[in-house]
């Protein structure tokens, strides 16, 4: 099903909640202005594939074709924001529905150069892939994976976010940037790729790593040499020490050493203590 008209709306003056449900195997493609302004309790639930893409033709007077999402989306399938540089996906609270947002246990993806804002985002499983910019005011990732090479900007009053899932920067190799304070009590997975670079987590704020577990792997048999080091994590200030939970076996008497300062964590190849 494709919606590429100038306007599509669920309406605003209904006595009972309304719902849009995309079943397993279903495809809903939105390429025009989409206004889901409805009363409290109305929702969109996706079990299939749902994509919001750049408008296919002019939407003069409709904000350039961006969706105005004013109710909640429950995503169990694949939900993609792919609007490009000029448009954005915006979840806006209303009197009828003051707390719109996304509840995800499927795959939620923001493509490169796309933007999305939301009053809240909750992930109970599945995966979030940020290659553009995502700006929730309240973030709660309980389980599952956060990945991508984009920017997560936390805009809420309580900016310190507890993160119990797995952070895995890049789709393959890449840098994931978090703007604001972050507490990680889950896992961080890093991949090293030699000349191709390596995964990196950049936190423009305070980073608390008490209880975090760090998993490091080499891409395509790449291996660091003795004395080499790579930067894995940077932040304005780092507290706590992650546990190096998994790493590839090195030959001979070579071993790993985590070099941590107040603002960075690096991995260095050194000799094993005798």
N, C-alpha and C positions, 0 to 999 in steps of 0.2 A: 504494500500500500504506500503510495507516494502523495505527500501533501506539498505542492509547490505553488499554491495560490497566494494571493496577496495577504490574506488573513485567514487564520483558522483559530476559532475560539471555542472553549467549552461553556462560555457564558458566565454571568456573574449574579444572576438573580434567581437562584433556585433554592427551594426549601430544604432539599435533601442533598447529601453528597453525591458527586458524580465520579465515575471511574473510567479510565481508558486502560484496557488490558491487551497486551500483545502476547499471544500464546507462543509456546515452544515451536520453533520453525517459522514463525512470522517475521516479516520485515516491514518496519515502518520508517520511511525516509521523509524527513521534514526539511524543506528547502525554502520556505517562505516565512513570513512573519507568523509566529505561533504564540497565542495568548491563552494561557490556561487559567485565567482568573476565575476561580470558583470559591465556594464557601468552605469553611473548615471541615476537614474529613475527606475532601475530594482528593483523588490520587491518580497517578499513572503507575502501572505495574508492568514490568517488562520481563518476559521469560525467553524471548527470542532475540532479535537484533533491532535496535533502535538507533538511528543516526540523525544528528542535526548538522546539516552542511550549509555552505554558503549559498545564498539565494541564486536560483537559476536565471532569474531575470529581474528587472527593475522592481523595487518595492518602495517607490517614492511616497514619502509621508509615513512610512512604517518603520522608521528607525534603521533602515538599511537591511532589514530582514532578520534581525536577531530575535531569538525566542524570549518571551517574558514569562518565565515559569513561576507561578504563584501558588503551587501546591506541591506535594511531596512526590518523589519518584522512588519506587522500590524496584531495584534492578537485580534480577537473578540471571540475566543473560548477558548480552553485550550492548553497552550504551556508549556511543561515541559522539564527542563534540569536535567538529571539523569545520570551523567557520573562517579561518584565515585571519589576516591582520586587521581588517576594518570592523568586523562585527564581533559580538561576544554573546555568551549565554549567561543570562542573569536570573537568579532566583530572588524574587522580591516579596517581602512580607506584606500582607494586607490586613485590614480589620477583620475580614472574613477568615483569613488563614494566616496567623501571625508567625508561624514557624515552618515555612516550606524548606525543603532540602532533599538530600539524597540518602537513601539507605541501601548499601551495596553488599551483596555477597556473590556477585558475578564478576564481570570485567567492565570497569569504568575507565574510559580513555579520553584524554584531551590531546588532540593532535598538535604538532608543531605550529607555532604562531597563533594558535587559538587561545581564547581566554574564557574563563567561567568563574562566576562568583556564587556563593551559596551561604545562607545563614548557618546551616549546619551540614556536616557530612559524617555519616557513621558507616564504618565497614566492619561487618561481623565475619567476613570470610572473603575469598576471591582475590581480586587484584585491582589496584588502581595504577594507571600508567599516565604520568604527567610529562608530556613533551612540550606543552605550551605553558600557560600560567593558570593556576587554580588558587582561588582566594576564599576559602571558607572562614566564617567568623568563629565557628566552633568545630573542632576536628576530633573525632574519636575513632581511631583505628585499633580495634580490639584484636583482630586476627587477620591473616592473609598478608599480601605483599603490597608494598608501595615501591614503584619503580619509575624509570623514565629519566630524561635529560632536561627537564624543564624546571619551573619554579613553583614552589608551594609557599604562598604568602598567607600567613595567619593573621587575621584582622580583628579578632575578637577582643573583648575587654580582658579576659583571662587568657593570656597569650601562651602560657606554658602548657604544652600538650603532652599528655602521657601516650606513649606509643608502645603497644604490646605485640605488634606484628613483626614483619620482616622488611627492612629497608634494603632494596637492591638497586643501586643507581644504574641508569642506562637501560636501554633495551638489549644492547650487547655490551658496549663500553660507553660510559658517559658520566656526566656530572649532574647530580641532583642537588638543587639549591633550596634551602628552607629559610624563609625570612621570618624571624622571631625565635623565641626560646623553644627548646625541644628537649624532652626527657625520653630516653629510649630504654625501656626495660625488656625489649624483645631482642631481635637479631639484626645484624648488619652483614650483608653478603657483598664481598668485593671481588672483582675479577681483574687480574693483571694481564696486560697484553703487549708489553714490550714497546716497539716503535709505534704501535697503534694507540698507545696510551693506556690508561687504567681507569677503573671506576673511582669516583670521588664523591664524598658527601661534604657540602659546604653549608654551614649554618651561620647566617647573619644574626647572631644572638647568642645566648648562653646554651650550652649543650651539657646535659647531665647523662653520663653513661654508667651509672651504678646499676649493676645487674645485666648490662648488655653483653651479648655474645657476638664475637667477630669471626666470620667464616671467610677465608681467603682461598682463591683458586687461581690457577694459571690458565690462560686462554691458548688453545692450540699448541700445547706443549711448551709454551714460552717459559723461560726460567730466568730469574735474576742471578747475576754473578756475585761473587764475594765482594763485599763492601758497598754494593749498590743499595739504594734506598728509594722508596717512592712514597709520596704523600697520599694518605688515604682519606683523612678527615681534617677539616679546618673549621674553626668557630671563633667567635669573639672571646669566649672563655669556656674552657672544658673542665668539668669536674667529674670525678669517678673514673674508674679504669675498666675498660672492657676485657672480657676473658677471650683469649685467642683459642676458639673452640675447635677449629678445623683448618688444616693447611696441607699442601702437597708435601710429599717426602722429598728431601733434598739429598743429593749424593754425598758420599764421604763424610767429613766432619762438619759440613755446613749446617747452619741452623738459622732460625728466625729471631729477630729482636724487635719488639715494638718500642719505638722512641716517642715518648709522649711529653709534650710541653703544655703550657697553659692555653695554647691556641692551635695545636696541631697534633696529629698522630701519624707517624711514619712507620713503614716496615723496612727493616734493614737486614741484609744477609750477612751473618757473622759466623764465626766458628763456634761449635758446641763446646760448652765447658767440659773439661776433663775431670 
